[in-house]
Amino acid sequence: NAGVTQTPKFQVLKTGQSMTLQCAQDMNHEYMSWYRQDPGMGLRLIHYSVGAGITDQGEVPNGYNVSRSTTEDFPLRLLSAAPSQTSVYFCASSSPPRGAYEQYFGPGTRLTVT
Amino acid sequence: DAKTTQPPSMDCAEGRAANLPCNHSTISGNEYVYWYRQIHSQGPQYIIHGLKNNETNEMASLIITEDRKSSTLILPHATLRDTAVYYCIVRVPSYGGGADGLTFGKGTHLIIQP
């Protein structure tokens, strides 16, 4: 199993550009989530999905869109990048019952918006 | 989620046991204690969790005091690869999936010395 994979590893965008961060998992997990991690802020939940076709907002959803057309993939779209979206983005997946406490994280995408 | 308090940093000699404390004096009866770690530039990794009994798995042991107001994560034979930031989280298990998300505080930076 590759686990949770994320692409790209690094990305630099200009303000106003759009892009999609890719996330895929090969563990047949139902639950997938996107977090951002900023220095001194810890992890913050952006969007999550409890299954294909179902998504919902987390703590900081503004400026981001998600979709979940398959169990495996959960892309995160930045609609119009802003410097405040400079961060490290982590995708995570889990499945009940262990998913109540154990999430598997990808290696992260480091995004800089200039 | 109950608030947790961890020392900002700790050192431990390679091969010795690393004992990481966590205070959670406002923990409620249905909240579990979880531990995750994050090795530099990687995604967070689940370590262990518990409610009130001591727990052990292949990675670590978790000792929770009888009043549940504090706990200790024990890495029995620390190696250089255990150098990471360790996060203690107290929360009700999210059986709905990623809806609540994981909230990491500042954690403890554990440095294993050769």
Interface residues (C-beta under 8 A of the other chain):
Chain A: V4 E30 Y31 M32 S33 Y35 Q37 G40 G42 L43 R44 L45 Y48 S49 V50 D56 G58 E59 F90 A92 S94 P96 P97 G99 A100 Y101 E102 Q103 Y104 F105 G106 P107 G108
Chain B: Y32 Y34 S41 Q42 G43 P44 Q45 Y46 H49 P93 S94 Y95 G96 G97 G98 A99 D100 G101 L102 T103 F104 G105 K106
